[in-house]
Amino acid sequence: MTHILVATDAWHPQVNGVVRTLTMMAQAAKGFGVDVSFLTPQSFRTVAMPSYPDLELALPYPAKIAALIEAAKPDSIHIATEGPIGLLVRRYCRKHRLPFTTSFHTRFPEYVSARSPIPEKWVWGALRWFHRPSQAVMAATPALSAELRQRGFRNVVLWSRGVDTSLFHPREVDLCLPQPVFLSVGRVAVEKNLEAFLDLDLPGTKLIVGDGPARVALERKYPDAVFLGARQGEELAEIYAAADVFVFPSKTDTFGLVLLEALASGLPVAAFPVTGPRDVIGAAPVGVLCDDLRAACLDAMQIAPQACVAFAAAHTWQASARVFVEHALNVRDTGSEDEAVELVAEDPHFAA
């Protein structure tokens, strides 16, 4: 069986799109004879991430990274995140002239800029350096792929996402809340732009599912909204099915996996016309993308749930996994003279 090792700083018990994407992709890949294993923070001591105490940051060290990679004996290595684990796996691959692929999941420049005075262009520069040796930088949408190329990234390829329609589908559920129910699902953090949703004058109920560093402050500021905290699995699927409109106020997400989960549950989408919702939905009659988010919410109520379900059915994890595997295995030897020069420039110790 072909074996792909994925290095990721994002892993269970974190609840986010990166973890769900990697987990579902690995499950689907087994169906066509590919074993995807993971090198994760579970193998290392962790500390709370600054400004994000509910997320644990791994403290890996090179010797253990090397031992884990060598024990896995993978046919291919993929680096999913640009954190401490991703950095040391990148370093190992460069030292041993091993080809690898990467993926671009999170718009760190915008996230960092929202939390600190660090200029976005500095973070983009660091990300270009990180992904430069990658055989394939996998991006979730055509617009993100084009943006990365414009920003100087090389070897950018498309890797879309899927949805589990056996879990997310319409059903009769009553949350006993005033209707209509406008739902938002995701991390409760400043970069998700939730206040743009919570500030709206809407009928019925504004429902927030998820947890994060901004939750306490938002609950205090918006007492009329309902905050349920993090939900997963069947419980989350039932909440989707009980709502009337899915509101996606984020302007920084690279894809928005929750968009497909909502659509599969029969929920039309209301969002800003930005990368993420624009690429997932496009011109399909399953959502309203508008700079006036309130108008988008109200207009989305007129969309037939059946159209949303049919649209989501075309996005399977099996198709997503096949594309990932194709990109991950389509690598070449990296032992060229030019790359050796670049390697020494990065770290003179690697010349030994």
N, C-alpha and C positions, 0 to 999 in steps of 0.2 A: 504493500500500500504506500502510495506517495505521501510524504510527510512534510508539512509546512509548519515552521515554528513562528509564532507571532509574539513579538515583544510589546507589552503594553503597560503603561503606568496607570491606566484606568481599568479597574476590575471590581468584581463583586467584593463587598456589598454595595459599592456605588450603584446608583440608579441613574443612568444617563444614556444618551443615544449611542455613544461609543461602545459601552459595555453591551448593550442590546444588539448592536450591529455585529460585533465580533462573535457573540454567543450564538446568534441565529445563523450567521454565515457558517460557523464551524459545524453546527448540527446539519445544515443542508449539504455541506461538502461531503459528509460521510456517505450520503446517498449515491455518490458516484465515485467512491473509492479513494477519497482523499482524507487523510487524518490531519486535522489542524490542532496543534497543542499550543499552550500559552506559557510565556515567561512573564510572571506578574509580581506585584508587590507582596503576594502571599509568601514568597520565598525570602523576604527580607524584613528587617525591622522598619517600622514606619513612624512618621511624626505627622501631626496635624499640619495641613497646608496653611501658610499665612493668609489671612483674610478669608479663609474658607475652612473653618475648623471641622466641618463634617466630612471633609475629604482627607484621606491619609496619603502622605507622600513617602514613597519608598526610599530607603537609604542603602542602595546596592553598592557592591565593591567589585572591582574587576576580576579578582580570582574566582569568586562565586559565579559571576556572569559567564566567565569562560567555562567553568565546570558544567554549568547547566546547559550551555549550548553544545558542548562536546558530548555530554551524556544523551542529549536528544537526537544527535546525528540526523539533522533535518536535511531534506533535499533542497529546501529553500528557506530563506529567512525574510520575514516581513516586520518592519518596525512601524507600529501603529500610532505611537505618540512621541512627542518631543521632550519628554520628561527625563528624570535621572536614569531610568531603565533604558529608555530609547537611546540616550546619549552613550551609555556604556556598551550597548549592543552595537551601535554604529561604530564605536571605537574598536571593538573586537573585530568586526567585519573588515574595517579598513586595515587593521594590523595584519590580518591573515589573508588579505586580498580576496575576500568572499563577496560575491554579488549579493545585493539585497534590494528590496523594494520598501517604499514607505507609503503612508496615506496621510491626507490632510483633512482632519476631522473638525478642528476648532479654530475659530478666528481669534487667536491669541492676541494679535496686535490691538484689536478693539477691546478685548476683555482687560488686558493689562492697562490700556489707556484709561478705561473707565474706573480703575481702582488705584492708579498711581500716576505720577507726573512723567513717566517714561514715554518718550515719543513713539508713536506707532512705527515710524520708519526704522527705528533701531530694532524693534522686534521683527519687522519684516526682513531686515538684513540678517538677523540671527537665524530665522527660519529658512532663508535661501541657502545659508551655509549648511544647515542641518540636512536639507534635502538634496543638495547638489550632487552627491555621489550616487543617489538612488537610481536604480535601473528603471523604475516606474513610480512616479508620484501619483497616487490614486486620489482623484477628487470626485465628489458625489454628484455634481451637476455640471452641465455644459457651461453655465455662466461662471461658476467657480473655476473650472478648468481654464477658461479664457482669461480670467483675471490673474490666475497664477502665472500663466505664460507671459502676460503683459508685465507682471512684476519681476520677471527674470527667472522663473523656475523652469527647469528643463525636464524633459521626459514625462510630461503630464499626460495622464490617461484617465478615462472615465470609468468609475465604479459606482453604479447606482445602488439603491437600497431596496428592501422588500418589506413585506408585512405578513404576519401570521393570521390568515383569514379564518383559521379554525378556532382562534382565540378571540379575535376582534371581529364581531359581526352584530347586526341588529338583533335586539331582543326586547321583550317587555320588562322594563325596570322602572320603579317609582322611587325616587329619592325623597319624596315628601317635601319638596322645596317649591316655592312660588315659581311658576313658569312664565315665560320661557327660561330655560337654563342655558346661560352662556358659559362655556367651559374653557379653561386653559390648563394645560398639563406641562410640567417641566420643572427645572430647577428654579427655586424662588431666589433669584439673585439679580443684581442691578443690571447686568448685561441682557437680561430677558425682557426689559422694558415693560414690565407688568403694570406700572403706573399708567401707561397710556391706555390700557384696558380698564383698570380700576377707576380711573377718572371719568369714564364715559357715563352719560345719563341713559341708562337702558332699563327696560321693564324686566320684571322677573328677578332672577338670581345670577350673580356673578360667582362662579365656583372655581376655586384654585386647587389643583391637585399637584403636590410636590413639596419638597422641603429645600431649605437652603439658608444662607446667612441673612437674607433680607426678610425672612418670614415674620419674625417678631415685630419688626418695625411696620411692616405692611398691615399686619393684623390690627395693630394699634391705630394706624392711620385710616384704615377702611373697615370699620366695625360692621358695616352692612354686607360685606362680602363673606363668603363661606370658604374657609381654609381647611381642607381635609388632611393635609400632610401627604406623605409619600404613600402610594398604593401601587401594587404590582399584580400581575397575573389576572385571574378571573375577577378579582375585586375591581381592578382598574378597568377591565373590559366592560363590566356592568355600569360603571360610572360614565364611560363614553356613551354607551347605549342609552342611558337615561337623559342625556343632554339634548339640546336642540341645535346649538351652533358651537363650533369649535373656534375659539379666538386665539390667534397666534400673533402677538404684538412684537415679537423679537425682530430686530433689524440686522442681527449679526450671525444667525445660524447658517451653517453651510448647507444644511439639508432640511432638518426638522423631521425626524422619524415619526414624531407624534402626528404629523399631518396625515401620513398614510394610515396610522392606527385609527384616527378619527374618521377618515373617509371610509375605511373598511367597516366601521361601526354605523355608517349611515349618516354621519355628521358633515354638513357643508362647512366650509372654512371661510372665516373672515380674517384678512391679514393685510399688511402693507405690501405694496408692489415692489418687493426687494428680492435679492438672491435668496434662495431657499423656497419660499412659497411660490415665487414666480417660476422657478424651474420645475418644481414638483407638479404644480397645477397647470401652469401655462394658460392657454385659452380654453381649457376644458370647463364645461358648465357645472363645476362641482364646488366652486367657491367664488368669493368676491374679493378682489385685491384692489384696495383703494387707499389713498392718502387720508381720507376721512374714515377712520376706523369705525365710528358709530354707524355711519351709513352702510359700511360693509357688513356689520353685524346684523342690521335690520334687513338688508336686502338678501343676505344669505338664508334667511328664514323661508324664502320663497323657493329654494332649490329642493328638488325631489331627492329624498334619501337613496332611492334606487339607483340614481345616476352616480352617487358617491360610491356605493358598494361596487358597481360595475367597473368604475375607474380603478379602484384599489385592487380588484381581482387580477388586473394585468401586471401587478408588481409582486413577483414572488421572490422568496429568499433563495429558491433553487437557481433562478436566473442570476440573481446577484452573486451567489457563491461561485457559479461557473465563471463569471467574468473575473472575480477576484483570483481564482486559481489560475486562470489563463495568464493574467498579468504577473502573478507571483512566480510562476514557473518559467516564464519567458525571459530568462536572464542569461547573461553572457559572462565569460571570464573577465575579471577586472584587473588583471596583472599587467597592464600596459605600462610603458615607460612614462607616459604623461601622468597617469594616475599615481605612479610611484613617486614622482616629483611632488604632486599635490599632497600625497600622504605625508611625506617628510616635512613639507611646509606646515602641515597641521600640527604635527608633533614629532620633533626630531628623535625622540626615543623609539619611534616605530621603525627607524632605519636599521636598528640592530637586528 
